[in-house]
Amino acid sequence: MQHDMNSTALTAFRHTFASGLLEAFSETCEHCHGAGLDGDTGREIPPLVSDPFMRNWNGKNLKELFETLSRSMPADNRGSLSARTYTDLIAYLLRANEAPAGTSALPDSLAELEAISIEKP
């Protein structure tokens, strides 16, 4: 399947697609990471926005992020979400980190996710 996106994750989703994902985040992530995605350093819950997130993920690809999320989240029921939900959450994280919108949704294929890098603007 051809996707109209470059190799940068920061342009790999549509804002209209990501904007509908707040509910998925609220149900699965917010109780630990907080509504502002700030995390809780006292509980060793990492922030999912701004410099801390970008320092950790800059130069990596979306497949790595997908695998990390699906292996470890949600913390109280690891790996329990569908592949599409994990991909949707990645789109939400990209939007929360002010990634510019692309023209298509993130792909479901791990091979396609591997081809998309996360690059700090």
MODELLER restraints for C-alpha pairs under 7 A, 6 or more apart:
rsr = mdl.restraints
at = mdl.atoms
rsr.add(forms.Gaussian(group=physical.xy_distance, feature=features.Distance(at['CA:3:A'], at['CA:104:A']), mean=6.74, stdev=0.5))
rsr.add(forms.Gaussian(group=physical.xy_distance, feature=features.Distance(at['CA:4:A'], at['CA:103:A']), mean=6.28, stdev=0.5))
rsr.add(forms.Gaussian(group=physical.xy_distance, feature=features.Distance(at['CA:4:A'], at['CA:104:A']), mean=6.44, stdev=0.5))
rsr.add(forms.Gaussian(group=physical.xy_distance, feature=features.Distance(at['CA:5:A'], at['CA:11:A']), mean=6.69, stdev=0.5))
rsr.add(forms.Gaussian(group=physical.xy_distance, feature=features.Distance(at['CA:5:A'], at['CA:12:A']), mean=5.74, stdev=0.5))
rsr.add(forms.Gaussian(group=physical.xy_distance, feature=features.Distance(at['CA:5:A'], at['CA:102:A']), mean=6.48, stdev=0.5))
rsr.add(forms.Gaussian(group=physical.xy_distance, feature=features.Distance(at['CA:7:A'], at['CA:115:A']), mean=6.22, stdev=0.5))
rsr.add(forms.Gaussian(group=physical.xy_distance, feature=features.Distance(at['CA:7:A'], at['CA:116:A']), mean=4.55, stdev=0.5))
rsr.add(forms.Gaussian(group=physical.xy_distance, feature=features.Distance(at['CA:7:A'], at['CA:117:A']), mean=5.83, stdev=0.5))
rsr.add(forms.Gaussian(group=physical.xy_distance, feature=features.Distance(at['CA:8:A'], at['CA:116:A']), mean=5.44, stdev=0.5))
rsr.add(forms.Gaussian(group=physical.xy_distance, feature=features.Distance(at['CA:8:A'], at['CA:117:A']), mean=4.94, stdev=0.5))
rsr.add(forms.Gaussian(group=physical.xy_distance, feature=features.Distance(at['CA:8:A'], at['CA:118:A']), mean=5.87, stdev=0.5))
rsr.add(forms.Gaussian(group=physical.xy_distance, feature=features.Distance(at['CA:8:A'], at['CA:119:A']), mean=6.31, stdev=0.5))
rsr.add(forms.Gaussian(group=physical.xy_distance, feature=features.Distance(at['CA:9:A'], at['CA:116:A']), mean=5.31, stdev=0.5))
rsr.add(forms.Gaussian(group=physical.xy_distance, feature=features.Distance(at['CA:9:A'], at['CA:117:A']), mean=5.26, stdev=0.5))
rsr.add(forms.Gaussian(group=physical.xy_distance, feature=features.Distance(at['CA:9:A'], at['CA:118:A']), mean=4.89, stdev=0.5))
rsr.add(forms.Gaussian(group=physical.xy_distance, feature=features.Distance(at['CA:9:A'], at['CA:119:A']), mean=6.96, stdev=0.5))
rsr.add(forms.Gaussian(group=physical.xy_distance, feature=features.Distance(at['CA:10:A'], at['CA:94:A']), mean=6.47, stdev=0.5))
rsr.add(forms.Gaussian(group=physical.xy_distance, feature=features.Distance(at['CA:10:A'], at['CA:99:A']), mean=4.49, stdev=0.5))
rsr.add(forms.Gaussian(group=physical.xy_distance, feature=features.Distance(at['CA:10:A'], at['CA:100:A']), mean=5.88, stdev=0.5))
rsr.add(forms.Gaussian(group=physical.xy_distance, feature=features.Distance(at['CA:10:A'], at['CA:118:A']), mean=6.51, stdev=0.5))
rsr.add(forms.Gaussian(group=physical.xy_distance, feature=features.Distance(at['CA:10:A'], at['CA:119:A']), mean=6.90, stdev=0.5))
rsr.add(forms.Gaussian(group=physical.xy_distance, feature=features.Distance(at['CA:11:A'], at['CA:99:A']), mean=6.31, stdev=0.5))
rsr.add(forms.Gaussian(group=physical.xy_distance, feature=features.Distance(at['CA:11:A'], at['CA:100:A']), mean=5.27, stdev=0.5))
rsr.add(forms.Gaussian(group=physical.xy_distance, feature=features.Distance(at['CA:11:A'], at['CA:101:A']), mean=5.23, stdev=0.5))
rsr.add(forms.Gaussian(group=physical.xy_distance, feature=features.Distance(at['CA:11:A'], at['CA:102:A']), mean=4.46, stdev=0.5))
rsr.add(forms.Gaussian(group=physical.xy_distance, feature=features.Distance(at['CA:12:A'], at['CA:101:A']), mean=6.81, stdev=0.5))
rsr.add(forms.Gaussian(group=physical.xy_distance, feature=features.Distance(at['CA:12:A'], at['CA:102:A']), mean=4.94, stdev=0.5))
rsr.add(forms.Gaussian(group=physical.xy_distance, feature=features.Distance(at['CA:12:A'], at['CA:104:A']), mean=6.78, stdev=0.5))
rsr.add(forms.Gaussian(group=physical.xy_distance, feature=features.Distance(at['CA:12:A'], at['CA:105:A']), mean=6.85, stdev=0.5))
rsr.add(forms.Gaussian(group=physical.xy_distance, feature=features.Distance(at['CA:12:A'], at['CA:106:A']), mean=6.00, stdev=0.5))
rsr.add(forms.Gaussian(group=physical.xy_distance, feature=features.Distance(at['CA:13:A'], at['CA:91:A']), mean=6.33, stdev=0.5))
rsr.add(forms.Gaussian(group=physical.xy_distance, feature=features.Distance(at['CA:13:A'], at['CA:101:A']), mean=5.50, stdev=0.5))
rsr.add(forms.Gaussian(group=physical.xy_distance, feature=features.Distance(at['CA:13:A'], at['CA:102:A']), mean=4.65, stdev=0.5))
rsr.add(forms.Gaussian(group=physical.xy_distance, feature=features.Distance(at['CA:13:A'], at['CA:103:A']), mean=6.37, stdev=0.5))
rsr.add(forms.Gaussian(group=physical.xy_distance, feature=features.Distance(at['CA:13:A'], at['CA:104:A']), mean=5.39, stdev=0.5))
rsr.add(forms.Gaussian(group=physical.xy_distance, feature=features.Distance(at['CA:13:A'], at['CA:105:A']), mean=4.68, stdev=0.5))
rsr.add(forms.Gaussian(group=physical.xy_distance, feature=features.Distance(at['CA:13:A'], at['CA:106:A']), mean=5.53, stdev=0.5))
rsr.add(forms.Gaussian(group=physical.xy_distance, feature=features.Distance(at['CA:14:A'], at['CA:101:A']), mean=4.80, stdev=0.5))
rsr.add(forms.Gaussian(group=physical.xy_distance, feature=features.Distance(at['CA:14:A'], at['CA:102:A']), mean=4.94, stdev=0.5))
rsr.add(forms.Gaussian(group=physical.xy_distance, feature=features.Distance(at['CA:14:A'], at['CA:103:A']), mean=5.45, stdev=0.5))
rsr.add(forms.Gaussian(group=physical.xy_distance, feature=features.Distance(at['CA:14:A'], at['CA:104:A']), mean=5.57, stdev=0.5))
rsr.add(forms.Gaussian(group=physical.xy_distance, feature=features.Distance(at['CA:14:A'], at['CA:105:A']), mean=5.83, stdev=0.5))
rsr.add(forms.Gaussian(group=physical.xy_distance, feature=features.Distance(at['CA:15:A'], at['CA:101:A']), mean=5.33, stdev=0.5))
rsr.add(forms.Gaussian(group=physical.xy_distance, feature=features.Distance(at['CA:17:A'], at['CA:105:A']), mean=6.58, stdev=0.5))
rsr.add(forms.Gaussian(group=physical.xy_distance, feature=features.Distance(at['CA:18:A'], at['CA:91:A']), mean=5.64, stdev=0.5))
rsr.add(forms.Gaussian(group=physical.xy_distance, feature=features.Distance(at['CA:18:A'], at['CA:92:A']), mean=5.26, stdev=0.5))
rsr.add(forms.Gaussian(group=physical.xy_distance, feature=features.Distance(at['CA:18:A'], at['CA:95:A']), mean=6.72, stdev=0.5))
rsr.add(forms.Gaussian(group=physical.xy_distance, feature=features.Distance(at['CA:21:A'], at['CA:88:A']), mean=6.66, stdev=0.5))
rsr.add(forms.Gaussian(group=physical.xy_distance, feature=features.Distance(at['CA:21:A'], at['CA:89:A']), mean=6.98, stdev=0.5))
rsr.add(forms.Gaussian(group=physical.xy_distance, feature=features.Distance(at['CA:21:A'], at['CA:92:A']), mean=6.19, stdev=0.5))
rsr.add(forms.Gaussian(group=physical.xy_distance, feature=features.Distance(at['CA:25:A'], at['CA:89:A']), mean=6.59, stdev=0.5))
rsr.add(forms.Gaussian(group=physical.xy_distance, feature=features.Distance(at['CA:28:A'], at['CA:74:A']), mean=6.25, stdev=0.5))
rsr.add(forms.Gaussian(group=physical.xy_distance, feature=features.Distance(at['CA:29:A'], at['CA:74:A']), mean=6.60, stdev=0.5))
rsr.add(forms.Gaussian(group=physical.xy_distance, feature=features.Distance(at['CA:32:A'], at['CA:39:A']), mean=6.69, stdev=0.5))
rsr.add(forms.Gaussian(group=physical.xy_distance, feature=features.Distance(at['CA:33:A'], at['CA:39:A']), mean=4.09, stdev=0.5))
rsr.add(forms.Gaussian(group=physical.xy_distance, feature=features.Distance(at['CA:33:A'], at['CA:40:A']), mean=6.73, stdev=0.5))
rsr.add(forms.Gaussian(group=physical.xy_distance, feature=features.Distance(at['CA:33:A'], at['CA:45:A']), mean=6.53, stdev=0.5))
rsr.add(forms.Gaussian(group=physical.xy_distance, feature=features.Distance(at['CA:33:A'], at['CA:47:A']), mean=6.68, stdev=0.5))
rsr.add(forms.Gaussian(group=physical.xy_distance, feature=features.Distance(at['CA:37:A'], at['CA:47:A']), mean=5.69, stdev=0.5))
rsr.add(forms.Gaussian(group=physical.xy_distance, feature=features.Distance(at['CA:37:A'], at['CA:48:A']), mean=5.20, stdev=0.5))
rsr.add(forms.Gaussian(group=physical.xy_distance, feature=features.Distance(at['CA:37:A'], at['CA:49:A']), mean=6.10, stdev=0.5))
rsr.add(forms.Gaussian(group=physical.xy_distance, feature=features.Distance(at['CA:38:A'], at['CA:47:A']), mean=4.33, stdev=0.5))
rsr.add(forms.Gaussian(group=physical.xy_distance, feature=features.Distance(at['CA:38:A'], at['CA:48:A']), mean=6.29, stdev=0.5))
rsr.add(forms.Gaussian(group=physical.xy_distance, feature=features.Distance(at['CA:38:A'], at['CA:49:A']), mean=6.68, stdev=0.5))
rsr.add(forms.Gaussian(group=physical.xy_distance, feature=features.Distance(at['CA:39:A'], at['CA:45:A']), mean=4.99, stdev=0.5))
rsr.add(forms.Gaussian(group=physical.xy_distance, feature=features.Distance(at['CA:39:A'], at['CA:46:A']), mean=4.89, stdev=0.5))
rsr.add(forms.Gaussian(group=physical.xy_distance, feature=features.Distance(at['CA:39:A'], at['CA:47:A']), mean=4.16, stdev=0.5))
rsr.add(forms.Gaussian(group=physical.xy_distance, feature=features.Distance(at['CA:39:A'], at['CA:48:A']), mean=6.93, stdev=0.5))
rsr.add(forms.Gaussian(group=physical.xy_distance, feature=features.Distance(at['CA:40:A'], at['CA:46:A']), mean=6.45, stdev=0.5))
rsr.add(forms.Gaussian(group=physical.xy_distance, feature=features.Distance(at['CA:47:A'], at['CA:53:A']), mean=6.41, stdev=0.5))
rsr.add(forms.Gaussian(group=physical.xy_distance, feature=features.Distance(at['CA:48:A'], at['CA:93:A']), mean=6.92, stdev=0.5))
rsr.add(forms.Gaussian(group=physical.xy_distance, feature=features.Distance(at['CA:49:A'], at['CA:96:A']), mean=6.47, stdev=0.5))
rsr.add(forms.Gaussian(group=physical.xy_distance, feature=features.Distance(at['CA:49:A'], at['CA:97:A']), mean=5.41, stdev=0.5))
rsr.add(forms.Gaussian(group=physical.xy_distance, feature=features.Distance(at['CA:50:A'], at['CA:97:A']), mean=5.97, stdev=0.5))
rsr.add(forms.Gaussian(group=physical.xy_distance, feature=features.Distance(at['CA:54:A'], at['CA:120:A']), mean=6.30, stdev=0.5))
rsr.add(forms.Gaussian(group=physical.xy_distance, feature=features.Distance(at['CA:57:A'], at['CA:118:A']), mean=6.48, stdev=0.5))
rsr.add(forms.Gaussian(group=physical.xy_distance, feature=features.Distance(at['CA:58:A'], at['CA:118:A']), mean=5.28, stdev=0.5))
rsr.add(forms.Gaussian(group=physical.xy_distance, feature=features.Distance(at['CA:58:A'], at['CA:119:A']), mean=5.04, stdev=0.5))
rsr.add(forms.Gaussian(group=physical.xy_distance, feature=features.Distance(at['CA:58:A'], at['CA:120:A']), mean=5.83, stdev=0.5))
rsr.add(forms.Gaussian(group=physical.xy_distance, feature=features.Distance(at['CA:59:A'], at['CA:117:A']), mean=6.14, stdev=0.5))
rsr.add(forms.Gaussian(group=physical.xy_distance, feature=features.Distance(at['CA:59:A'], at['CA:118:A']), mean=5.47, stdev=0.5))
rsr.add(forms.Gaussian(group=physical.xy_distance, feature=features.Distance(at['CA:59:A'], at['CA:119:A']), mean=5.59, stdev=0.5))
rsr.add(forms.Gaussian(group=physical.xy_distance, feature=features.Distance(at['CA:60:A'], at['CA:117:A']), mean=5.66, stdev=0.5))
rsr.add(forms.Gaussian(group=physical.xy_distance, feature=features.Distance(at['CA:60:A'], at['CA:118:A']), mean=5.63, stdev=0.5))
rsr.add(forms.Gaussian(group=physical.xy_distance, feature=features.Distance(at['CA:61:A'], at['CA:113:A']), mean=6.93, stdev=0.5))
rsr.add(forms.Gaussian(group=physical.xy_distance, feature=features.Distance(at['CA:61:A'], at['CA:114:A']), mean=5.42, stdev=0.5))
rsr.add(forms.Gaussian(group=physical.xy_distance, feature=features.Distance(at['CA:61:A'], at['CA:115:A']), mean=6.82, stdev=0.5))
rsr.add(forms.Gaussian(group=physical.xy_distance, feature=features.Distance(at['CA:61:A'], at['CA:116:A']), mean=5.48, stdev=0.5))
rsr.add(forms.Gaussian(group=physical.xy_distance, feature=features.Distance(at['CA:61:A'], at['CA:117:A']), mean=4.12, stdev=0.5))
rsr.add(forms.Gaussian(group=physical.xy_distance, feature=features.Distance(at['CA:61:A'], at['CA:118:A']), mean=5.60, stdev=0.5))
rsr.add(forms.Gaussian(group=physical.xy_distance, feature=features.Distance(at['CA:62:A'], at['CA:113:A']), mean=5.00, stdev=0.5))
rsr.add(forms.Gaussian(group=physical.xy_distance, feature=features.Distance(at['CA:62:A'], at['CA:114:A']), mean=5.70, stdev=0.5))
rsr.add(forms.Gaussian(group=physical.xy_distance, feature=features.Distance(at['CA:62:A'], at['CA:116:A']), mean=5.86, stdev=0.5))
rsr.add(forms.Gaussian(group=physical.xy_distance, feature=features.Distance(at['CA:62:A'], at['CA:117:A']), mean=6.25, stdev=0.5))
rsr.add(forms.Gaussian(group=physical.xy_distance, feature=features.Distance(at['CA:62:A'], at['CA:118:A']), mean=6.88, stdev=0.5))
rsr.add(forms.Gaussian(group=physical.xy_distance, feature=features.Distance(at['CA:63:A'], at['CA:110:A']), mean=5.69, stdev=0.5))
rsr.add(forms.Gaussian(group=physical.xy_distance, feature=features.Distance(at['CA:63:A'], at['CA:113:A']), mean=4.84, stdev=0.5))
rsr.add(forms.Gaussian(group=physical.xy_distance, feature=features.Distance(at['CA:63:A'], at['CA:114:A']), mean=4.59, stdev=0.5))
rsr.add(forms.Gaussian(group=physical.xy_distance, feature=features.Distance(at['CA:66:A'], at['CA:86:A']), mean=6.53, stdev=0.5))
rsr.add(forms.Gaussian(group=physical.xy_distance, feature=features.Distance(at['CA:66:A'], at['CA:87:A']), mean=6.78, stdev=0.5))
rsr.add(forms.Gaussian(group=physical.xy_distance, feature=features.Distance(at['CA:69:A'], at['CA:86:A']), mean=6.94, stdev=0.5))
rsr.add(forms.Gaussian(group=physical.xy_distance, feature=features.Distance(at['CA:70:A'], at['CA:78:A']), mean=6.86, stdev=0.5))
rsr.add(forms.Gaussian(group=physical.xy_distance, feature=features.Distance(at['CA:70:A'], at['CA:79:A']), mean=4.81, stdev=0.5))
rsr.add(forms.Gaussian(group=physical.xy_distance, feature=features.Distance(at['CA:70:A'], at['CA:86:A']), mean=6.64, stdev=0.5))
rsr.add(forms.Gaussian(group=physical.xy_distance, feature=features.Distance(at['CA:71:A'], at['CA:78:A']), mean=6.15, stdev=0.5))
rsr.add(forms.Gaussian(group=physical.xy_distance, feature=features.Distance(at['CA:71:A'], at['CA:79:A']), mean=5.48, stdev=0.5))
rsr.add(forms.Gaussian(group=physical.xy_distance, feature=features.Distance(at['CA:72:A'], at['CA:78:A']), mean=5.15, stdev=0.5))
rsr.add(forms.Gaussian(group=physical.xy_distance, feature=features.Distance(at['CA:72:A'], at['CA:79:A']), mean=6.64, stdev=0.5))
rsr.add(forms.Gaussian(group=physical.xy_distance, feature=features.Distance(at['CA:73:A'], at['CA:79:A']), mean=6.18, stdev=0.5))
rsr.add(forms.Gaussian(group=physical.xy_distance, feature=features.Distance(at['CA:84:A'], at['CA:108:A']), mean=6.56, stdev=0.5))
rsr.add(forms.Gaussian(group=physical.xy_distance, feature=features.Distance(at['CA:87:A'], at['CA:106:A']), mean=6.92, stdev=0.5))
rsr.add(forms.Gaussian(group=physical.xy_distance, feature=features.Distance(at['CA:87:A'], at['CA:108:A']), mean=6.87, stdev=0.5))
rsr.add(forms.Gaussian(group=physical.xy_distance, feature=features.Distance(at['CA:91:A'], at['CA:106:A']), mean=6.98, stdev=0.5))
rsr.add(forms.Gaussian(group=physical.xy_distance, feature=features.Distance(at['CA:107:A'], at['CA:113:A']), mean=6.56, stdev=0.5))
